[in-house]
């Protein structure tokens, strides 16, 4: 596992996605079709940054869109709600690939709530207290700026709510 729960949850998302064969058909593991946080392209706003060829599409990535801290939520507890978004870039095959990706991600995420609670820990203790699946946002979220170019399309959003002992956070 990673060095912190934010990365652990990120890795858990990829693990569930890769358990579905229909996801791997679209986004084979170890290829340009999966863009991870260890890649320089993961945080690029333009998937064409390295001049991807048509054969390089579709591409999938997971990004952290937001993190909302609640420090000292109670006398001894602090929290962090982190929103993860699964995004795809489809190239010129928008709808057929988007629908297939949406279905594959939906099937993979059916066990997300239970899985993330079981695998993500902090100091060897479970730290996920709630998980919200916020749905699928089909469509270009910046149509004017993108002007019909190839772009990232968010197809699944989930928020993981972490809870930590404040003293443990301060001690490490």
C-alpha angles and dihedrals in degrees: 000000000000128000096259139029093248091062092040091058090046090053090046090057091054091046092056093045092051092053090071117080093206089058091050091050089060098034111025116203116254094021136104086263090079116056113195132190088258089065121086089224094059093086098034113116091214117059088200092065091116094037098256115207120231089257089060091068140128101051127182129200138168118220135181105239099179144357122199115194125203104190114197093002086173131005092283106013133082127183142201126196111201122191116210122192126198107211133183135197109208104184110211096334097078109157104031093049094039093053093047091047092047091053093047092048092046091053092046093050096053091098096035098111094053096038097052092047090053100046107034116083141159118211087353092301126111109257106175111098101168140012125195124195103207100189140242123313103199114191144045109304091200106037097158095048094044095047093197096311124136109279145158115280118198110227103166134025127188133172121211115200114207126196123197139179102252093217090055090052092050093046096055 
